[in-house]
Amino acid sequence: MKPVVSAFQAWSCTVISVFAIFILGVLGILFNANHHELVGGVEDPENGPAVAGTIFTAVIVYAAFFVFCGLQGLLHLRESRRGAIAL
């Protein structure tokens, strides 16, 4: 199987996805717990768990990016070990 994206794009996407999963996961947990810094102000959202659901959906999307881009990076590693010529 041949990679769809370049090696640099695959590894960049993998690293960005890891950071996004971590940061959005923490924000989702805080919104789900109705943390006063996030839902306590006048213009802040009132329903923290609803916001947390949306954030956790984004975490799932980034997890899919992580899996896809990680597999693309591994395909590049496998291809470079077999002596393939990169154009």
N, CA, C and O atoms as a CHARMM CRD file, in Angstrom:
* protein
*
  348
    1    1 MET  N      0.85400  -1.17900   0.00000 PROA 1      0.00000
    2    1 MET  CA     0.00000   0.00000   0.00000 PROA 1      0.00000
    3    1 MET  C      0.89500   1.23600   0.00000 PROA 1      0.00000
    4    1 MET  O      1.88500   1.29800   0.73000 PROA 1      0.00000
    5    2 LYS  N      0.54500   2.20300  -0.81200 PROA 2      0.00000
    6    2 LYS  CA     1.34300   3.41800  -0.91600 PROA 2      0.00000
    7    2 LYS  C      0.74100   4.52300  -0.04500 PROA 2      0.00000
    8    2 LYS  O     -0.47900   4.61700   0.09100 PROA 2      0.00000
    9    3 PRO  N      1.60100   5.35800   0.54300 PROA 3      0.00000
   10    3 PRO  CA     1.10900   6.48300   1.34200 PROA 3      0.00000
   11    3 PRO  C      0.38100   7.50600   0.48000 PROA 3      0.00000
   12    3 PRO  O      0.70800   7.69100  -0.69200 PROA 3      0.00000
   13    4 VAL  N     -0.60200   8.16400   1.06600 PROA 4      0.00000
   14    4 VAL  CA    -1.39200   9.17300   0.36400 PROA 4      0.00000
   15    4 VAL  C     -0.77800  10.56400   0.53500 PROA 4      0.00000
   16    4 VAL  O     -0.82100  11.37800  -0.38700 PROA 4      0.00000
   17    5 VAL  N     -0.21500  10.83400   1.69700 PROA 5      0.00000
   18    5 VAL  CA     0.37500  12.14300   1.99200 PROA 5      0.00000
   19    5 VAL  C      1.87400  11.98000   2.19700 PROA 5      0.00000
   20    5 VAL  O      2.36800  10.86500   2.36500 PROA 5      0.00000
   21    6 SER  N      2.59400  13.09600   2.18300 PROA 6      0.00000
   22    6 SER  CA     4.04200  13.03800   2.37300 PROA 6      0.00000
   23    6 SER  C      4.38100  12.68700   3.81900 PROA 6      0.00000
   24    6 SER  O      3.53400  12.75800   4.70900 PROA 6      0.00000
   25    7 ALA  N      5.62300  12.31300   4.02600 PROA 7      0.00000
   26    7 ALA  CA     6.06100  11.92000   5.36900 PROA 7      0.00000
   27    7 ALA  C      5.98500  13.09600   6.33300 PROA 7      0.00000
   28    7 ALA  O      5.54600  12.93600   7.47200 PROA 7      0.00000
   29    8 PHE  N      6.40900  14.27900   5.88500 PROA 8      0.00000
   30    8 PHE  CA     6.36600  15.46000   6.75000 PROA 8      0.00000
   31    8 PHE  C      4.93700  15.79100   7.15700 PROA 8      0.00000
   32    8 PHE  O      4.67900  16.09200   8.32200 PROA 8      0.00000
   33    9 GLN  N      4.01300  15.74000   6.21400 PROA 9      0.00000
   34    9 GLN  CA     2.61400  16.01600   6.53500 PROA 9      0.00000
   35    9 GLN  C      2.03800  14.96500   7.47600 PROA 9      0.00000
   36    9 GLN  O      1.26700  15.29300   8.37800 PROA 9      0.00000
   37   10 ALA  N      2.40600  13.71400   7.27100 PROA 10     0.00000
   38   10 ALA  CA     1.88200  12.64800   8.12800 PROA 10     0.00000
   39   10 ALA  C      2.35100  12.81600   9.56700 PROA 10     0.00000
   40   10 ALA  O      1.54700  12.72500  10.49400 PROA 10     0.00000
   41   11 TRP  N      3.64400  13.06200   9.76300 PROA 11     0.00000
   42   11 TRP  CA     4.15300  13.20100  11.12200 PROA 11     0.00000
   43   11 TRP  C      3.70000  14.50500  11.76500 PROA 11     0.00000
   44   11 TRP  O      3.45800  14.54300  12.97100 PROA 11     0.00000
   45   12 SER  N      3.58000  15.57700  10.98100 PROA 12     0.00000
   46   12 SER  CA     3.07500  16.84600  11.53200 PROA 12     0.00000
   47   12 SER  C      1.63700  16.68900  12.01200 PROA 12     0.00000
   48   12 SER  O      1.27900  17.14500  13.09800 PROA 12     0.00000
   49   13 CYS  N      0.82900  16.04500  11.20000 PROA 13     0.00000
   50   13 CYS  CA    -0.57000  15.81100  11.56600 PROA 13     0.00000
   51   13 CYS  C     -0.66300  14.94100  12.81000 PROA 13     0.00000
   52   13 CYS  O     -1.53100  15.16300  13.65400 PROA 13     0.00000
   53   14 THR  N      0.21500  13.96000  12.93500 PROA 14     0.00000
   54   14 THR  CA     0.21100  13.08300  14.10300 PROA 14     0.00000
   55   14 THR  C      0.53100  13.85800  15.37100 PROA 14     0.00000
   56   14 THR  O     -0.14600  13.69700  16.38700 PROA 14     0.00000
   57   15 VAL  N      1.55800  14.69800  15.32000 PROA 15     0.00000
   58   15 VAL  CA     1.95200  15.47600  16.50200 PROA 15     0.00000
   59   15 VAL  C      0.86600  16.48600  16.87600 PROA 15     0.00000
   60   15 VAL  O      0.52700  16.62800  18.05100 PROA 15     0.00000
   61   16 ILE  N      0.33000  17.17800  15.89100 PROA 16     0.00000
   62   16 ILE  CA    -0.73300  18.16200  16.16200 PROA 16     0.00000
   63   16 ILE  C     -1.95600  17.47100  16.74500 PROA 16     0.00000
   64   16 ILE  O     -2.60200  18.00900  17.64400 PROA 16     0.00000
   65   17 SER  N     -2.27800  16.28800  16.24400 PROA 17     0.00000
   66   17 SER  CA    -3.43600  15.55600  16.75800 PROA 17     0.00000
   67   17 SER  C     -3.24200  15.14000  18.20900 PROA 17     0.00000
   68   17 SER  O     -4.19200  15.17700  18.99100 PROA 17     0.00000
   69   18 VAL  N     -2.03900  14.75000  18.58000 PROA 18     0.00000
   70   18 VAL  CA    -1.78200  14.37300  19.97600 PROA 18     0.00000
   71   18 VAL  C     -2.01900  15.56300  20.89500 PROA 18     0.00000
   72   18 VAL  O     -2.68300  15.43700  21.92400 PROA 18     0.00000
   73   19 PHE  N     -1.46700  16.73300  20.51800 PROA 19     0.00000
   74   19 PHE  CA    -1.67200  17.92000  21.34000 PROA 19     0.00000
   75   19 PHE  C     -3.14600  18.32300  21.38100 PROA 19     0.00000
   76   19 PHE  O     -3.64400  18.71700  22.43500 PROA 19     0.00000
   77   20 ALA  N     -3.84300  18.23200  20.26200 PROA 20     0.00000
   78   20 ALA  CA    -5.26000  18.60600  20.22900 PROA 20     0.00000
   79   20 ALA  C     -6.09200  17.66700  21.09500 PROA 20     0.00000
   80   20 ALA  O     -6.99900  18.11500  21.79700 PROA 20     0.00000
   81   21 ILE  N     -5.79500  16.37600  21.05300 PROA 21     0.00000
   82   21 ILE  CA    -6.52900  15.41900  21.87900 PROA 21     0.00000
   83   21 ILE  C     -6.33200  15.73700  23.35200 PROA 21     0.00000
   84   21 ILE  O     -7.28600  15.71800  24.13000 PROA 21     0.00000
   85   22 PHE  N     -5.09600  16.02900  23.73400 PROA 22     0.00000
   86   22 PHE  CA    -4.81100  16.32900  25.13600 PROA 22     0.00000
   87   22 PHE  C     -5.50200  17.62300  25.57900 PROA 22     0.00000
   88   22 PHE  O     -6.18800  17.63500  26.60200 PROA 22     0.00000
   89   23 ILE  N     -5.33000  18.69700  24.82800 PROA 23     0.00000
   90   23 ILE  CA    -5.88100  20.00300  25.22500 PROA 23     0.00000
   91   23 ILE  C     -7.40300  19.98100  25.21200 PROA 23     0.00000
   92   23 ILE  O     -8.03800  20.43500  26.16400 PROA 23     0.00000
   93   24 LEU  N     -7.99600  19.45400  24.13600 PROA 24     0.00000
   94   24 LEU  CA    -9.45700  19.41100  24.07300 PROA 24     0.00000
   95   24 LEU  C    -10.03800  18.44700  25.10600 PROA 24     0.00000
   96   24 LEU  O    -11.13000  18.67700  25.62700 PROA 24     0.00000
   97   25 GLY  N     -9.31300  17.37100  25.40300 PROA 25     0.00000
   98   25 GLY  CA    -9.78500  16.44800  26.44200 PROA 25     0.00000
   99   25 GLY  C     -9.86500  17.12200  27.79800 PROA 25     0.00000
  100   25 GLY  O    -10.83400  16.94100  28.53500 PROA 25     0.00000
  101   26 VAL  N     -8.84000  17.90200  28.12900 PROA 26     0.00000
  102   26 VAL  CA    -8.85200  18.63200  29.40300 PROA 26     0.00000
  103   26 VAL  C     -9.98700  19.65100  29.42300 PROA 26     0.00000
  104   26 VAL  O    -10.70500  19.76000  30.41700 PROA 26     0.00000
  105   27 LEU  N    -10.15400  20.39800  28.33000 PROA 27     0.00000
  106   27 LEU  CA   -11.25400  21.37000  28.27900 PROA 27     0.00000
  107   27 LEU  C    -12.61200  20.69000  28.38600 PROA 27     0.00000
  108   27 LEU  O    -13.50900  21.19700  29.06000 PROA 27     0.00000
  109   28 GLY  N    -12.76800  19.54200  27.72400 PROA 28     0.00000
  110   28 GLY  CA   -14.02900  18.80700  27.80200 PROA 28     0.00000
  111   28 GLY  C    -14.33400  18.33700  29.21500 PROA 28     0.00000
  112   28 GLY  O    -15.47500  18.40700  29.67200 PROA 28     0.00000
  113   29 ILE  N    -13.30400  17.85800  29.90200 PROA 29     0.00000
  114   29 ILE  CA   -13.50000  17.41700  31.29600 PROA 29     0.00000
  115   29 ILE  C    -13.90100  18.59200  32.17800 PROA 29     0.00000
  116   29 ILE  O    -14.78000  18.46400  33.03000 PROA 29     0.00000
  117   30 LEU  N    -13.24900  19.74500  31.96900 PROA 30     0.00000
  118   30 LEU  CA   -13.58200  20.91800  32.78100 PROA 30     0.00000
  119   30 LEU  C    -14.99500  21.42100  32.49800 PROA 30     0.00000
  120   30 LEU  O    -15.72100  21.77400  33.42800 PROA 30     0.00000
  121   31 PHE  N    -15.39300  21.45900  31.22700 PROA 31     0.00000
  122   31 PHE  CA   -16.76400  21.87400  30.91000 PROA 31     0.00000
  123   31 PHE  C    -17.77400  20.87200  31.44900 PROA 31     0.00000
  124   31 PHE  O    -18.83900  21.26600  31.92600 PROA 31     0.00000
  125   32 ASN  N    -17.45900  19.59300  31.38200 PROA 32     0.00000
  126   32 ASN  CA   -18.38000  18.57100  31.87700 PROA 32     0.00000
  127   32 ASN  C    -18.59300  18.69400  33.38300 PROA 32     0.00000
  128   32 ASN  O    -19.66700  18.37400  33.89300 PROA 32     0.00000
  129   33 ALA  N    -17.56300  19.16000  34.09000 PROA 33     0.00000
  130   33 ALA  CA   -17.66500  19.33400  35.54400 PROA 33     0.00000
  131   33 ALA  C    -18.22600  20.70900  35.91900 PROA 33     0.00000
  132   33 ALA  O    -18.29200  21.04000  37.10300 PROA 33     0.00000
  133   34 ASN  N    -18.63000  21.51300  34.93200 PROA 34     0.00000
  134   34 ASN  CA   -19.13200  22.88100  35.15800 PROA 34     0.00000
  135   34 ASN  C    -18.13500  23.70000  35.98300 PROA 34     0.00000
  136   34 ASN  O    -18.50000  24.34000  36.96900 PROA 34     0.00000
  137   35 HSD  N    -16.90200  23.66400  35.56800 PROA 35     0.00000
  138   35 HSD  CA   -15.85400  24.41700  36.27200 PROA 35     0.00000
  139   35 HSD  C    -16.19500  25.89900  36.25000 PROA 35     0.00000
  140   35 HSD  O    -16.58300  26.43400  35.21100 PROA 35     0.00000
  141   36 HSD  N    -16.05300  26.56700  37.39700 PROA 36     0.00000
  142   36 HSD  CA   -16.51800  27.94900  37.53900 PROA 36     0.00000
  143   36 HSD  C    -15.76300  28.92700  36.63700 PROA 36     0.00000
  144   36 HSD  O    -16.31400  29.96900  36.28300 PROA 36     0.00000
  145   37 GLU  N    -14.53800  28.62700  36.26000 PROA 37     0.00000
  146   37 GLU  CA   -13.80100  29.52500  35.36100 PROA 37     0.00000
  147   37 GLU  C    -14.35100  29.49000  33.94200 PROA 37     0.00000
  148   37 GLU  O    -14.19000  30.45900  33.20000 PROA 37     0.00000
  149   38 LEU  N    -14.99100  28.40300  33.55200 PROA 38     0.00000
  150   38 LEU  CA   -15.46700  28.25100  32.18400 PROA 38     0.00000
  151   38 LEU  C    -16.95300  28.53300  32.02400 PROA 38     0.00000
  152   38 LEU  O    -17.37600  28.95100  30.94600 PROA 38     0.00000
  153   39 VAL  N    -17.74700  28.32300  33.04300 PROA 39     0.00000
  154   39 VAL  CA   -19.19700  28.51400  32.92400 PROA 39     0.00000
  155   39 VAL  C    -19.74500  29.47300  33.97300 PROA 39     0.00000
  156   39 VAL  O    -20.95900  29.53300  34.16700 PROA 39     0.00000
  157   40 GLY  N    -18.88700  30.22200  34.65100 PROA 40     0.00000
  158   40 GLY  CA   -19.35700  31.05300  35.76200 PROA 40     0.00000
  159   40 GLY  C    -19.65200  32.48800  35.41100 PROA 40     0.00000
  160   40 GLY  O    -20.25100  33.19700  36.22100 PROA 40     0.00000
  161   41 GLY  N    -19.25100  32.96000  34.21700 PROA 41     0.00000
  162   41 GLY  CA   -19.43500  34.36000  33.88000 PROA 41     0.00000
  163   41 GLY  C    -20.77300  34.64800  33.23800 PROA 41     0.00000
  164   41 GLY  O    -21.57000  33.74300  32.99000 PROA 41     0.00000
  165   42 VAL  N    -21.01000  35.92700  32.97100 PROA 42     0.00000
  166   42 VAL  CA   -22.27500  36.36200  32.38200 PROA 42     0.00000
  167   42 VAL  C    -22.38500  35.90300  30.93100 PROA 42     0.00000
  168   42 VAL  O    -23.44800  35.44600  30.51100 PROA 42     0.00000
  169   43 GLU  N    -21.30600  36.01700  30.16200 PROA 43     0.00000
  170   43 GLU  CA   -21.35600  35.66700  28.74300 PROA 43     0.00000
  171   43 GLU  C    -20.83800  34.25800  28.46800 PROA 43     0.00000
  172   43 GLU  O    -20.67100  33.89000  27.30500 PROA 43     0.00000
  173   44 ASP  N    -20.58700  33.47900  29.47900 PROA 44     0.00000
  174   44 ASP  CA   -20.11700  32.10700  29.31400 PROA 44     0.00000
  175   44 ASP  C    -21.31000  31.18400  29.07400 PROA 44     0.00000
  176   44 ASP  O    -22.43700  31.52900  29.43100 PROA 44     0.00000
  177   45 PRO  N    -21.07600  30.00800  28.47000 PROA 45     0.00000
  178   45 PRO  CA   -22.18900  29.06800  28.26300 PROA 45     0.00000
  179   45 PRO  C    -22.75000  28.58200  29.59000 PROA 45     0.00000
  180   45 PRO  O    -22.02000  28.41700  30.56800 PROA 45     0.00000
  181   46 GLU  N    -24.05800  28.35700  29.60900 PROA 46     0.00000
  182   46 GLU  CA   -24.72100  27.92900  30.83600 PROA 46     0.00000
  183   46 GLU  C    -24.76100  26.41000  30.98400 PROA 46     0.00000
  184   46 GLU  O    -24.81500  25.89300  32.09900 PROA 46     0.00000
  185   47 ASN  N    -24.73600  25.70500  29.86800 PROA 47     0.00000
  186   47 ASN  CA   -24.85200  24.25000  29.91000 PROA 47     0.00000
  187   47 ASN  C    -23.49500  23.62300  29.58100 PROA 47     0.00000
  188   47 ASN  O    -23.19700  23.33300  28.42300 PROA 47     0.00000
  189   48 GLY  N    -22.68800  23.42300  30.60500 PROA 48     0.00000
  190   48 GLY  CA   -21.35400  22.87600  30.42700 PROA 48     0.00000
  191   48 GLY  C    -21.31000  21.49200  29.81000 PROA 48     0.00000
  192   48 GLY  O    -20.48700  21.25800  28.92500 PROA 48     0.00000
  193   49 PRO  N    -22.16600  20.55000  30.23900 PROA 49     0.00000
  194   49 PRO  CA   -22.12900  19.21900  29.63200 PROA 49     0.00000
  195   49 PRO  C    -22.46100  19.20800  28.13700 PROA 49     0.00000
  196   49 PRO  O    -21.94600  18.36200  27.40600 PROA 49     0.00000
  197   50 ALA  N    -23.30300  20.12300  27.67100 PROA 50     0.00000
  198   50 ALA  CA   -23.59300  20.19600  26.23100 PROA 50     0.00000
  199   50 ALA  C    -22.35500  20.64600  25.45800 PROA 50     0.00000
  200   50 ALA  O    -22.05600  20.12100  24.38500 PROA 50     0.00000
  201   51 VAL  N    -21.63900  21.62300  26.01700 PROA 51     0.00000
  202   51 VAL  CA   -20.39800  22.08100  25.39600 PROA 51     0.00000
  203   51 VAL  C    -19.36900  20.95500  25.43100 PROA 51     0.00000
  204   51 VAL  O    -18.63500  20.75700  24.46300 PROA 51     0.00000
  205   52 ALA  N    -19.30900  20.22000  26.53100 PROA 52     0.00000
  206   52 ALA  CA   -18.36400  19.11000  26.66000 PROA 52     0.00000
  207   52 ALA  C    -18.64000  18.03200  25.61000 PROA 52     0.00000
  208   52 ALA  O    -17.70300  17.43800  25.07800 PROA 52     0.00000
  209   53 GLY  N    -19.89900  17.77800  25.31100 PROA 53     0.00000
  210   53 GLY  CA   -20.24300  16.79800  24.27600 PROA 53     0.00000
  211   53 GLY  C    -19.70000  17.18900  22.91600 PROA 53     0.00000
  212   53 GLY  O    -19.19800  16.34800  22.17100 PROA 53     0.00000
  213   54 THR  N    -19.80200  18.47100  22.59800 PROA 54     0.00000
  214   54 THR  CA   -19.26500  18.96500  21.33400 PROA 54     0.00000
  215   54 THR  C    -17.74500  18.85400  21.30300 PROA 54     0.00000
  216   54 THR  O    -17.16300  18.48200  20.28400 PROA 54     0.00000
  217   55 ILE  N    -17.11100  19.17700  22.41600 PROA 55     0.00000
  218   55 ILE  CA   -15.65000  19.09300  22.49100 PROA 55     0.00000
  219   55 ILE  C    -15.19900  17.64200  22.37900 PROA 55     0.00000
  220   55 ILE  O    -14.19900  17.36200  21.71800 PROA 55     0.00000
  221   56 PHE  N    -15.90900  16.72100  23.00500 PROA 56     0.00000
  222   56 PHE  CA   -15.53000  15.31200  22.91400 PROA 56     0.00000
  223   56 PHE  C    -15.72700  14.76500  21.50400 PROA 56     0.00000
  224   56 PHE  O    -15.02200  13.84100  21.09800 PROA 56     0.00000
  225   57 THR  N    -16.67700  15.32400  20.75000 PROA 57     0.00000
  226   57 THR  CA   -16.81600  14.96600  19.34000 PROA 57     0.00000
  227   57 THR  C    -15.58200  15.38900  18.55900 PROA 57     0.00000
  228   57 THR  O    -15.10400  14.65300  17.69600 PROA 57     0.00000
  229   58 ALA  N    -15.06500  16.58200  18.86400 PROA 58     0.00000
  230   58 ALA  CA   -13.83500  17.03800  18.22100 PROA 58     0.00000
  231   58 ALA  C    -12.65600  16.14900  18.60600 PROA 58     0.00000
  232   58 ALA  O    -11.77000  15.90700  17.78700 PROA 58     0.00000
  233   59 VAL  N    -12.63800  15.66100  19.84800 PROA 59     0.00000
  234   59 VAL  CA   -11.56900  14.74800  20.27100 PROA 59     0.00000
  235   59 VAL  C    -11.62000  13.45800  19.45600 PROA 59     0.00000
  236   59 VAL  O    -10.57800  12.91600  19.08600 PROA 59     0.00000
  237   60 ILE  N    -12.80400  12.97500  19.17900 PROA 60     0.00000
  238   60 ILE  CA   -12.95100  11.76000  18.36700 PROA 60     0.00000
  239   60 ILE  C    -12.44800  12.00000  16.95000 PROA 60     0.00000
  240   60 ILE  O    -11.79300  11.13400  16.37000 PROA 60     0.00000
  241   61 VAL  N    -12.75000  13.17100  16.38500 PROA 61     0.00000
  242   61 VAL  CA   -12.26300  13.50900  15.04400 PROA 61     0.00000
  243   61 VAL  C    -10.73900  13.56200  15.03700 PROA 61     0.00000
  244   61 VAL  O    -10.10900  13.02700  14.12500 PROA 61     0.00000
  245   62 TYR  N    -10.14200  14.19800  16.03700 PROA 62     0.00000
  246   62 TYR  CA    -8.68800  14.25600  16.10700 PROA 62     0.00000
  247   62 TYR  C     -8.08000  12.88100  16.34300 PROA 62     0.00000
  248   62 TYR  O     -6.97400  12.61500  15.87400 PROA 62     0.00000
  249   63 ALA  N     -8.76500  12.01300  17.04800 PROA 63     0.00000
  250   63 ALA  CA    -8.27100  10.64200  17.23400 PROA 63     0.00000
  251   63 ALA  C     -8.25200   9.90700  15.89300 PROA 63     0.00000
  252   63 ALA  O     -7.33300   9.13600  15.61700 PROA 63     0.00000
  253   64 ALA  N     -9.26500  10.14800  15.06500 PROA 64     0.00000
  254   64 ALA  CA    -9.27300   9.54600  13.72600 PROA 64     0.00000
  255   64 ALA  C     -8.12000  10.09700  12.88500 PROA 64     0.00000
  256   64 ALA  O     -7.46200   9.34200  12.16800 PROA 64     0.00000
  257   65 PHE  N     -7.86900  11.41600  12.96900 PROA 65     0.00000
  258   65 PHE  CA    -6.71200  11.99800  12.28600 PROA 65     0.00000
  259   65 PHE  C     -5.42000  11.35600  12.77600 PROA 65     0.00000
  260   65 PHE  O     -4.53800  11.03900  11.97900 PROA 65     0.00000
  261   66 PHE  N     -5.31000  11.16500  14.08800 PROA 66     0.00000
  262   66 PHE  CA    -4.11300  10.56700  14.66800 PROA 66     0.00000
  263   66 PHE  C     -3.86600   9.17100  14.10100 PROA 66     0.00000
  264   66 PHE  O     -2.74000   8.83800  13.73400 PROA 66     0.00000
  265   67 VAL  N     -4.90900   8.36100  14.03100 PROA 67     0.00000
  266   67 VAL  CA    -4.77100   6.99900  13.51600 PROA 67     0.00000
  267   67 VAL  C     -4.39200   7.03300  12.04000 PROA 67     0.00000
  268   67 VAL  O     -3.46500   6.33700  11.62600 PROA 67     0.00000
  269   68 PHE  N     -5.10000   7.83400  11.23900 PROA 68     0.00000
  270   68 PHE  CA    -4.82400   7.88700   9.80200 PROA 68     0.00000
  271   68 PHE  C     -3.41500   8.39700   9.52800 PROA 68     0.00000
  272   68 PHE  O     -2.67000   7.78400   8.76500 PROA 68     0.00000
  273   69 CYS  N     -3.04700   9.51500  10.14700 PROA 69     0.00000
  274   69 CYS  CA    -1.73500  10.10400   9.89000 PROA 69     0.00000
  275   69 CYS  C     -0.61400   9.23700  10.45800 PROA 69     0.00000
  276   69 CYS  O      0.45600   9.14600   9.85500 PROA 69     0.00000
  277   70 GLY  N     -0.83700   8.60600  11.59400 PROA 70     0.00000
  278   70 GLY  CA     0.16000   7.70400  12.14400 PROA 70     0.00000
  279   70 GLY  C      0.40900   6.51400  11.22500 PROA 70     0.00000
  280   70 GLY  O      1.55200   6.10000  11.03000 PROA 70     0.00000
  281   71 LEU  N     -0.66500   5.96900  10.66500 PROA 71     0.00000
  282   71 LEU  CA    -0.49400   4.86500   9.71800 PROA 71     0.00000
  283   71 LEU  C      0.21800   5.31900   8.45400 PROA 71     0.00000
  284   71 LEU  O      1.01600   4.57100   7.88900 PROA 71     0.00000
  285   72 GLN  N     -0.06400   6.53900   8.00400 PROA 72     0.00000
  286   72 GLN  CA     0.63900   7.07900   6.83700 PROA 72     0.00000
  287   72 GLN  C      2.13200   7.22900   7.12600 PROA 72     0.00000
  288   72 GLN  O      2.96500   6.91500   6.27600 PROA 72     0.00000
  289   73 GLY  N      2.46700   7.70300   8.31300 PROA 73     0.00000
  290   73 GLY  CA     3.87100   7.82800   8.69700 PROA 73     0.00000
  291   73 GLY  C      4.55400   6.47400   8.76500 PROA 73     0.00000
  292   73 GLY  O      5.69900   6.33200   8.33600 PROA 73     0.00000
  293   74 LEU  N      3.85700   5.47900   9.30200 PROA 74     0.00000
  294   74 LEU  CA     4.42800   4.13600   9.36800 PROA 74     0.00000
  295   74 LEU  C      4.60800   3.53700   7.97400 PROA 74     0.00000
  296   74 LEU  O      5.56400   2.79700   7.73900 PROA 74     0.00000
  297   75 LEU  N      3.71000   3.84400   7.05700 PROA 75     0.00000
  298   75 LEU  CA     3.88700   3.38800   5.67800 PROA 75     0.00000
  299   75 LEU  C      5.14100   4.00400   5.06000 PROA 75     0.00000
  300   75 LEU  O      5.85600   3.33700   4.31300 PROA 75     0.00000
  301   76 HSD  N      5.40900   5.26700   5.36800 PROA 76     0.00000
  302   76 HSD  CA     6.62700   5.89900   4.86700 PROA 76     0.00000
  303   76 HSD  C      7.86300   5.23000   5.45800 PROA 76     0.00000
  304   76 HSD  O      8.85000   5.02200   4.75200 PROA 76     0.00000
  305   77 LEU  N      7.81900   4.89200   6.73800 PROA 77     0.00000
  306   77 LEU  CA     8.95500   4.19200   7.34800 PROA 77     0.00000
  307   77 LEU  C      9.19600   2.84200   6.68900 PROA 77     0.00000
  308   77 LEU  O     10.33300   2.48000   6.38700 PROA 77     0.00000
  309   78 ARG  N      8.13600   2.11600   6.47400 PROA 78     0.00000
  310   78 ARG  CA     8.25600   0.78700   5.85100 PROA 78     0.00000
  311   78 ARG  C      8.78700   0.91500   4.43500 PROA 78     0.00000
  312   78 ARG  O      9.61100   0.11000   4.00200 PROA 78     0.00000
  313   79 GLU  N      8.31400   1.93100   3.70800 PROA 79     0.00000
  314   79 GLU  CA     8.74700   2.11400   2.32300 PROA 79     0.00000
  315   79 GLU  C     10.21900   2.52100   2.25900 PROA 79     0.00000
  316   79 GLU  O     10.93800   2.09800   1.35400 PROA 79     0.00000
  317   80 SER  N     10.66800   3.33500   3.20700 PROA 80     0.00000
  318   80 SER  CA    12.06600   3.76500   3.17900 PROA 80     0.00000
  319   80 SER  C     13.01000   2.62400   3.58000 PROA 80     0.00000
  320   80 SER  O     14.16400   2.62000   3.15300 PROA 80     0.00000
  321   81 ARG  N     12.56400   1.68000   4.36700 PROA 81     0.00000
  322   81 ARG  CA    13.39700   0.54200   4.75900 PROA 81     0.00000
  323   81 ARG  C     13.61500  -0.44000   3.59800 PROA 81     0.00000
  324   81 ARG  O     14.61700  -1.15400   3.55600 PROA 81     0.00000
  325   82 ARG  N     12.66700  -0.46200   2.66500 PROA 82     0.00000
  326   82 ARG  CA    12.79000  -1.38900   1.54200 PROA 82     0.00000
  327   82 ARG  C     13.65100  -0.80700   0.41900 PROA 82     0.00000
  328   82 ARG  O     13.84200  -1.44800  -0.61500 PROA 82     0.00000
  329   83 GLY  N     14.16400   0.39800   0.62200 PROA 83     0.00000
  330   83 GLY  CA    15.02600   0.97300  -0.39100 PROA 83     0.00000
  331   83 GLY  C     14.30500   1.63600  -1.53400 PROA 83     0.00000
  332   83 GLY  O     14.86300   1.75400  -2.62500 PROA 83     0.00000
  333   84 ALA  N     13.08800   2.07000  -1.32100 PROA 84     0.00000
  334   84 ALA  CA    12.34400   2.73600  -2.38200 PROA 84     0.00000
  335   84 ALA  C     12.95700   4.10200  -2.65400 PROA 84     0.00000
  336   84 ALA  O     13.47600   4.75200  -1.74700 PROA 84     0.00000
  337   85 ILE  N     12.89700   4.51800  -3.87400 PROA 85     0.00000
  338   85 ILE  CA    13.45500   5.81200  -4.28100 PROA 85     0.00000
  339   85 ILE  C     12.36200   6.86300  -4.11800 PROA 85     0.00000
  340   85 ILE  O     11.27600   6.72800  -4.68000 PROA 85     0.00000
  341   86 ALA  N     12.65100   7.90800  -3.35000 PROA 86     0.00000
  342   86 ALA  CA    11.68500   8.98300  -3.14700 PROA 86     0.00000
  343   86 ALA  C     11.83500   9.99300  -4.26400 PROA 86     0.00000
  344   86 ALA  O     12.94400  10.45100  -4.54200 PROA 86     0.00000
  345   87 LEU  N     10.75400  10.34100  -4.89800 PROA 87     0.00000
  346   87 LEU  CA    10.78400  11.34200  -5.97500 PROA 87     0.00000
  347   87 LEU  C     10.34300  12.67700  -5.47300 PROA 87     0.00000
  348   87 LEU  O     10.30400  13.64200  -6.23700 PROA 87     0.00000
